[in-house]
Amino acid sequence: MWTGAGFSQRVTDTALAAVKGSSRKVYNSRWKGYVEWCDSKSLNPTTAPVAEVLDFLQELADNGRKCDTVKGYLTVISQRHSRIATENGSVRLSELQPVRTWVKGLSVVNPRPRLIVPAWSLDIVLSALKRPPYHPLEGLDLKHLTLRTVFLLAVTSARRVSEIQALRLDTLIWKQSEVIAFVDPSFLPKVHSHWHCNQPIAFPAMAGESDNELKKLCVRECLKAYIEATRPFRGTSQQILLCYGKNCIGKPVSKQRISNWLKDVIKDCYILQGKPVPQHIKGHDVRKQATSWADLAGVDPQRICEAATWQSTNKLSSMFARHYRLDLLGENRSSLGRRVLNLAASSAAESDLGGTRPPTSPQASTSGRQQPRRTCKRPGRGQE
């Protein structure tokens, strides 16, 4: 599109860097599908009438495409479609009132599915991680040590899998109550901004807790044991997480493999607890569980937003977080992860899990409790 408009290759390359390569592949795939549909109708994809474009989108919806997917097609088409003249000047296709009304209607007739009850319970998983073959750390085999480490890093940070993958060994700051980490400088987060690229990731140290059950889930000790176990085959790699398989041991791990590891941990923990393995488990569920449990534990919504790299919708809070906040959090930066473990894995939680009550879930436990007003959102074109 850029070179076709007469821009040089250097300018084109710089402009394309604004969008991650994986996102460009999705955009190009959707545009290709739209172009093929236009060719079958003898239409010019960049000047097709609005009614025809909506017919294409309607076909996608009728064929079972999710609402967000259809909206994604509209975004791509609108970016490459010729602007349309109106009484108030030329506008993009997606800005036309008939298109906006249709999108609103699509959200009503084809709403995003909502999972009221989570597919799995965090307290069941954490309970299993405190028992063999995931504990104690001494003599733990590399597979279970890796899976334990990955899950604890994910659930106590509420970060995306891509960020967990990008953690670097040479950025770790070891403190008495936590470990501070940063991602690789070359890593491009899903939302690329100075704020997102420079947010530290904190993991709580639970060894000093008075509760013996919480001590078993000390992320700092687990991470220290993992780094020591991978030292013989790490070489010069600074990526914290490495593959443990016989044919790929020591190689940097991919995002998809980390996501699969998270699912494997959940399934294995349910088996170890003698419970039916839940269906439809996703690696991204760990991020949802972490933030939901943190909310239930009473963590300040603004702190949850910061930990999960969501920005505040409150302009004053956003301005403060971006430009004025000093690093006064000190050893409390890991409060999200600490509160999650305290609520879901303490001795009291173990007692409840082994008693008569059903497994706790954040959604079920909040009945009768006034929900705090939400003050954060996911930034950047509705991306998660």
C-alpha positions as CSV (number, residue, x, y, z in Angstrom):
1,M,0.0,0.0,0.0
2,W,2.8,2.4,0.9
3,T,5.0,1.6,-2.1
4,G,2.0,1.7,-4.4
5,A,1.3,5.2,-3.2
6,G,4.7,6.3,-4.3
7,F,6.6,6.2,-1.0
8,S,10.2,5.0,-1.0
9,Q,11.1,1.6,0.4
10,R,12.9,3.1,3.4
11,V,9.8,5.2,4.3
12,T,7.6,2.2,3.8
13,D,9.8,0.0,6.1
14,T,9.7,2.7,8.8
15,A,5.9,3.0,8.5
16,L,5.4,-0.8,8.6
17,A,7.4,-0.9,11.9
18,A,4.4,0.8,13.6
19,V,2.6,-2.6,13.4
20,K,4.0,-5.9,14.7
21,G,4.8,-8.5,12.0
22,S,2.3,-10.9,13.5
23,S,-0.5,-8.3,13.3
24,R,0.4,-7.4,9.7
25,K,0.0,-11.0,8.7
26,V,-3.5,-11.0,10.2
27,Y,-4.4,-7.7,8.5
28,N,-3.0,-8.9,5.1
29,S,-4.9,-12.2,5.4
30,R,-8.2,-10.4,6.1
31,W,-7.6,-8.0,3.3
32,K,-6.9,-10.9,0.9
33,G,-10.2,-12.5,1.8
34,Y,-12.0,-9.3,1.2
35,V,-10.3,-8.8,-2.2
36,E,-11.1,-12.3,-3.3
37,W,-14.8,-11.7,-2.4
38,C,-14.8,-8.4,-4.4
39,D,-13.2,-10.2,-7.4
40,S,-16.0,-12.7,-7.4
41,K,-18.5,-9.8,-7.5
42,S,-16.5,-7.8,-10.1
43,L,-16.0,-5.0,-7.5
44,N,-13.0,-2.7,-6.9
45,P,-12.0,-3.4,-3.2
46,T,-10.9,0.2,-2.6
47,T,-14.1,1.8,-4.1
48,A,-16.7,-0.8,-3.4
49,P,-20.1,0.7,-2.4
50,V,-20.8,0.8,1.4
51,A,-23.8,-1.6,0.9
52,E,-21.5,-4.2,-0.7
53,V,-18.9,-3.9,2.0
54,L,-21.6,-4.5,4.6
55,D,-22.9,-7.5,2.7
56,F,-19.4,-9.0,2.9
57,L,-19.2,-8.4,6.6
58,Q,-22.7,-9.8,7.1
59,E,-21.7,-12.9,5.3
60,L,-18.8,-13.3,7.7
61,A,-21.2,-12.9,10.7
62,D,-23.7,-15.3,9.2
63,N,-21.0,-17.9,8.7
64,G,-20.2,-17.9,12.4
65,R,-17.3,-15.4,12.6
66,K,-17.2,-13.8,16.1
67,C,-18.2,-10.2,16.5
68,D,-14.6,-9.0,17.2
69,T,-13.3,-10.8,14.1
70,V,-15.9,-9.1,11.9
71,K,-14.9,-5.8,13.4
72,G,-11.3,-6.6,12.7
73,Y,-12.2,-7.1,9.0
74,L,-14.0,-3.7,9.0
75,T,-10.9,-2.0,10.5
76,V,-8.6,-3.4,7.7
77,I,-11.0,-2.6,4.9
78,S,-11.6,0.9,6.3
79,Q,-7.9,1.6,6.4
80,R,-7.4,0.7,2.7
81,H,-10.8,1.8,1.3
82,S,-11.0,5.2,-0.4
83,R,-12.4,7.9,1.8
84,I,-16.1,8.7,1.3
85,A,-17.4,12.2,0.6
86,T,-20.1,13.5,3.0
87,E,-21.7,16.8,3.8
88,N,-19.0,17.4,6.5
89,G,-16.1,16.3,4.3
90,S,-14.5,13.0,3.5
91,V,-14.5,10.2,6.1
92,R,-13.4,6.7,6.5
93,L,-15.8,3.9,5.8
94,S,-16.0,2.9,9.4
95,E,-17.0,6.5,10.4
96,L,-20.1,6.5,8.3
97,Q,-23.3,6.5,10.4
98,P,-24.9,3.5,8.6
99,V,-21.8,1.5,9.2
100,R,-21.6,2.5,12.9
101,T,-25.2,1.6,13.4
102,W,-24.7,-1.8,11.7
103,V,-21.7,-2.5,14.0
104,K,-23.7,-1.6,17.0
105,G,-26.5,-4.0,15.9
106,L,-23.9,-6.7,15.3
107,S,-22.8,-6.4,18.9
108,V,-26.4,-6.9,20.0
109,V,-27.3,-9.9,17.8
110,N,-23.8,-11.5,18.0
111,P,-22.4,-10.5,21.5
112,R,-19.1,-11.6,22.8
113,P,-19.5,-14.8,24.9
114,R,-19.1,-14.3,28.6
115,L,-17.8,-16.9,31.0
116,I,-19.4,-16.2,34.4
117,V,-17.7,-19.1,36.0
118,P,-14.0,-19.8,35.3
119,A,-13.2,-23.1,33.6
120,W,-10.7,-24.0,36.4
121,S,-10.0,-23.0,40.0
122,L,-6.7,-21.4,40.9
123,D,-6.8,-22.7,44.5
124,I,-6.8,-26.3,43.2
125,V,-3.8,-25.7,41.0
126,L,-1.8,-23.9,43.7
127,S,-2.6,-26.6,46.2
128,A,-1.1,-29.2,43.8
129,L,2.0,-27.1,43.3
130,K,2.8,-27.4,47.0
131,R,3.0,-31.2,46.7
132,P,5.1,-33.8,44.8
133,P,6.0,-33.8,42.0
134,Y,6.1,-30.0,42.1
135,H,7.4,-29.6,45.6
136,P,9.8,-29.6,47.4
137,L,12.3,-27.8,45.2
138,E,15.2,-30.0,46.3
139,G,15.8,-32.8,43.8
140,L,12.9,-31.6,41.5
141,D,13.3,-32.8,37.9
142,L,13.7,-30.1,35.2
143,K,10.3,-30.6,33.7
144,H,8.3,-30.0,36.8
145,L,10.6,-27.3,38.0
146,T,10.1,-25.5,34.7
147,L,6.3,-25.9,34.7
148,R,6.1,-24.7,38.3
149,T,8.3,-21.7,37.6
150,V,6.3,-20.7,34.5
151,F,3.0,-20.9,36.3
152,L,4.1,-18.9,39.3
153,L,5.7,-16.2,37.1
154,A,2.5,-15.9,35.1
155,V,0.0,-15.9,38.0
156,T,1.9,-13.5,40.3
157,S,2.6,-11.0,37.6
158,A,-0.7,-11.1,35.5
159,R,1.5,-10.5,32.4
160,R,0.9,-11.7,28.9
161,V,2.7,-14.9,27.8
162,S,4.8,-12.8,25.3
163,E,6.1,-10.7,28.2
164,I,6.9,-13.8,30.3
165,Q,8.8,-15.1,27.3
166,A,10.8,-11.9,27.0
167,L,12.1,-11.8,30.6
168,R,15.9,-11.4,30.7
169,L,18.2,-13.0,33.2
170,D,20.6,-10.0,33.3
171,T,17.8,-7.6,34.3
172,L,16.8,-9.4,37.6
173,I,17.0,-7.3,40.8
174,W,16.9,-9.6,43.8
175,K,15.3,-8.0,46.9
176,Q,14.4,-9.5,50.3
177,S,10.7,-9.3,49.6
178,E,10.6,-9.6,45.8
179,V,12.4,-10.0,42.5
180,I,12.2,-7.2,39.9
181,A,12.6,-8.1,36.2
182,F,12.4,-6.4,32.9
183,V,11.8,-7.7,29.4
184,D,14.3,-7.7,26.5
185,P,14.9,-4.2,25.2
186,S,14.2,-5.4,21.7
187,F,10.8,-6.9,22.7
188,L,7.8,-5.1,21.2
189,P,4.8,-5.3,23.6
190,K,1.3,-5.7,22.2
191,V,0.7,-2.0,22.9
192,H,3.9,-0.3,21.9
193,S,4.5,2.8,24.1
194,H,7.2,4.1,26.3
195,W,5.1,3.3,29.4
196,H,4.4,-0.3,28.3
197,C,8.0,-0.9,27.3
198,N,9.5,0.2,30.6
199,Q,7.1,-1.3,33.2
200,P,9.1,-3.5,35.7
201,I,7.6,-6.9,36.5
202,A,7.7,-7.9,40.2
203,F,7.5,-11.4,41.6
204,P,6.9,-11.8,45.4
205,A,9.2,-13.6,47.8
206,M,7.1,-15.7,50.2
207,A,9.9,-17.3,52.2
208,G,9.5,-14.8,55.0
209,E,5.7,-15.4,55.4
210,S,4.5,-16.8,58.7
211,D,2.1,-19.1,56.9
212,N,4.0,-22.3,56.0
213,E,1.7,-23.0,53.1
214,L,2.6,-19.7,51.4
215,K,6.3,-20.4,51.9
216,K,5.9,-23.4,49.6
217,L,5.0,-21.0,46.8
218,C,7.9,-18.5,47.1
219,V,8.4,-17.3,43.5
220,R,11.9,-15.9,44.3
221,E,13.2,-19.3,45.6
222,C,11.6,-21.1,42.7
223,L,13.1,-18.8,40.2
224,K,16.5,-19.1,41.9
225,A,16.3,-22.9,41.8
226,Y,15.3,-22.8,38.1
227,I,18.2,-20.5,37.1
228,E,20.6,-22.7,38.9
229,A,19.2,-25.9,37.3
230,T,19.5,-24.4,33.8
231,R,23.0,-23.0,34.3
232,P,24.8,-26.1,32.9
233,F,23.2,-25.8,29.4
234,R,22.2,-22.1,29.3
235,G,25.3,-20.9,27.6
236,T,25.2,-17.2,26.7
237,S,21.3,-17.1,26.5
238,Q,19.8,-14.3,28.6
239,Q,16.2,-15.4,28.1
240,I,15.1,-16.8,31.5
241,L,12.8,-19.6,30.2
242,L,14.4,-22.4,28.2
243,C,13.2,-25.6,26.6
244,Y,13.7,-28.7,28.7
245,G,12.9,-31.4,26.1
246,K,15.7,-33.9,25.2
247,N,16.0,-32.8,21.6
248,C,15.7,-29.0,22.3
249,I,17.1,-28.6,25.8
250,G,18.6,-25.1,26.4
251,K,16.9,-23.5,23.4
252,P,14.8,-20.3,23.9
253,V,11.2,-21.2,24.4
254,S,8.4,-19.8,22.2
255,K,5.3,-18.0,23.3
256,Q,3.1,-20.8,22.1
257,R,5.1,-23.4,24.1
258,I,4.8,-21.3,27.3
259,S,1.0,-21.1,26.7
260,N,0.9,-24.9,26.3
261,W,3.0,-25.3,29.5
262,L,0.4,-23.3,31.4
263,K,-2.4,-25.5,30.1
264,D,-0.3,-28.6,31.0
265,V,0.2,-27.4,34.6
266,I,-3.5,-26.8,35.1
267,K,-4.5,-30.2,33.7
268,D,-1.8,-32.1,35.6
269,C,-2.7,-30.4,38.9
270,Y,-6.3,-31.4,38.5
271,I,-5.2,-35.0,37.8
272,L,-3.0,-35.0,40.9
273,Q,-5.9,-33.7,43.0
274,G,-8.1,-36.5,41.6
275,K,-10.5,-34.1,39.9
276,P,-11.9,-34.1,36.4
277,V,-9.8,-32.2,34.0
278,P,-11.6,-29.0,32.9
279,Q,-12.4,-28.4,29.2
280,H,-11.5,-25.4,27.1
281,I,-8.4,-24.3,29.1
282,K,-6.4,-21.5,27.6
283,G,-3.0,-20.2,28.7
284,H,-4.3,-16.7,28.7
285,D,-6.8,-17.8,31.4
286,V,-4.0,-17.5,34.0
287,R,-3.8,-13.7,33.4
288,K,-7.6,-13.5,33.9
289,Q,-7.5,-15.5,37.1
290,A,-4.6,-13.5,38.5
291,T,-6.4,-10.1,38.0
292,S,-9.7,-11.5,39.2
293,W,-8.2,-12.9,42.4
294,A,-6.3,-9.7,43.0
295,D,-9.6,-7.8,42.7
296,L,-11.3,-10.2,45.1
297,A,-8.3,-9.7,47.6
298,G,-9.0,-6.0,47.6
299,V,-5.9,-4.9,45.6
300,D,-6.3,-1.3,44.5
301,P,-7.7,-1.3,40.9
302,Q,-5.1,1.2,39.9
303,R,-2.4,-1.2,41.1
304,I,-4.0,-4.1,39.2
305,C,-4.0,-1.8,36.1
306,E,-0.3,-1.1,36.5
307,A,0.7,-4.7,37.1
308,A,-1.3,-5.9,34.1
309,T,-0.1,-2.9,32.0
310,W,-3.6,-1.5,31.5
311,Q,-3.8,2.2,31.6
312,S,-6.4,4.1,33.7
313,T,-9.4,5.7,32.1
314,N,-9.1,8.5,34.7
315,K,-7.2,11.3,33.0
316,L,-5.7,12.6,36.3
317,S,-4.6,9.1,37.3
318,S,-3.2,8.4,33.9
319,M,-1.2,11.7,33.9
320,F,0.1,10.9,37.4
321,A,1.2,7.4,36.4
322,R,2.9,8.5,33.2
323,H,4.7,11.7,34.3
324,Y,4.7,12.3,38.1
325,R,4.8,9.1,40.1
326,L,8.1,8.5,41.8
327,D,9.3,5.0,42.6
328,L,7.8,5.1,46.1
329,L,6.3,1.5,45.8
330,G,9.6,0.1,47.1
331,E,9.0,-3.4,48.3
332,N,5.3,-3.2,47.8
333,R,5.4,-3.3,44.0
334,S,4.7,-7.1,44.1
335,S,1.5,-6.6,46.2
336,L,-0.7,-8.0,43.4
337,G,1.2,-11.4,43.3
338,R,1.5,-11.5,47.1
339,R,-2.3,-10.9,47.6
340,V,-3.2,-13.5,44.9
341,L,-1.2,-16.2,46.7
342,N,-2.4,-15.2,50.1
343,L,-6.0,-15.5,49.1
344,A,-5.8,-18.6,47.0
345,A,-3.1,-20.7,48.6
346,S,-2.8,-19.9,52.3
347,S,-3.4,-22.4,55.1
348,A,-7.0,-21.2,55.4
349,A,-7.5,-21.8,51.6
350,E,-6.1,-25.3,52.0
351,S,-8.5,-26.0,54.9
352,D,-11.4,-24.8,52.8
353,L,-10.3,-26.9,49.8
354,G,-10.2,-30.0,51.9
355,G,-13.5,-29.3,53.6
356,T,-17.0,-29.4,52.5
357,R,-17.3,-26.1,50.6
358,P,-16.9,-26.1,46.8
359,P,-13.6,-24.8,45.3
360,T,-13.4,-21.0,45.6
361,S,-13.6,-18.9,42.5
362,P,-13.3,-15.1,42.4
363,Q,-16.7,-14.8,40.7
364,A,-18.4,-17.0,43.2
365,S,-16.9,-15.4,46.2
366,T,-17.9,-11.9,45.4
367,S,-21.6,-12.4,45.9
368,G,-22.9,-9.9,48.4
369,R,-19.8,-7.8,48.1
370,Q,-20.0,-4.4,46.5
371,Q,-17.9,-4.4,43.4
372,P,-15.3,-1.6,43.1
373,R,-15.8,0.9,40.3
374,R,-13.6,-0.2,37.4
375,T,-10.9,2.4,36.6
376,C,-8.8,0.7,34.0
377,K,-9.0,-0.5,30.4
378,R,-6.9,-2.3,27.9
379,P,-5.2,0.3,25.8
380,G,-4.7,0.3,22.0
381,R,-7.5,-0.4,19.5
382,G,-9.3,-2.8,21.9
383,Q,-6.4,-5.2,22.0
384,E,-5.9,-7.6,24.9
